[in-house]
Amino acid sequence: MKIVCISDTHCRFNDIKIPKCDILISCGDYSFKGTLEEVRKFHEWLNKQDAKFIISVQGNHELGVEKNFSLSKQIAEEACPGVYFIEEGLVEIGNAKIWCSAITPFFCNWAYNRHRGEEIRKHWDKIPLDIDILVTHGPVQGVLDYVHGEHIGCLDLAKKIYDLKNLQLHVSGHIHCGYGIHKEGNMTYINASICDEQYRPTNKPMVFNFKKSKTS
């Protein structure tokens, strides 16, 4: 399956060229404040893309979505029928098990923030051990998360990933300057941030070709 990944488009998605794919994944921060109008416009754009399945995970900028998830989900699904509009949960497409989460370590009281340690671990403990793909808004600590002289990704999430023996892909965004790909053995990490630190949509969508491993 051909998977195309984007993140952190921040309302600047109209000129992004999405290649034909099986699954299009947005890792959040498609808005600035998560207003209902921002939700509608982004998902109308998603609906125009040549993708068999679309997953829309929320990010820390989706403040309005966190406050009124039900109405936001309704608007997203009206604009993009069939979209998986997710705060946290499992999506199964074909033979791929995909866990999605909007949760990020606490920073300035944005949306879906949780304090590091026990509070955020409760969310990572929900991740099934047999997933193939992990989609989170934020990166793990030490991988594609370096900004302002330090690694600011989630250490607890990094530890959890070691327990996920079937995991082939972890895709995230959040840290704009962390855009890129990092491979460790059979694992691929992608930071799919489209916007740079000045919120200019300078980066291209990332592509990953998924094939179920024989040991999964």
Order of alpha helices (4+ residues) and beta strands (2+ residues): beta-beta-alpha-beta-alpha-alpha-beta-beta-beta-beta-beta-alpha-beta-beta-beta-alpha-beta-beta-beta-beta
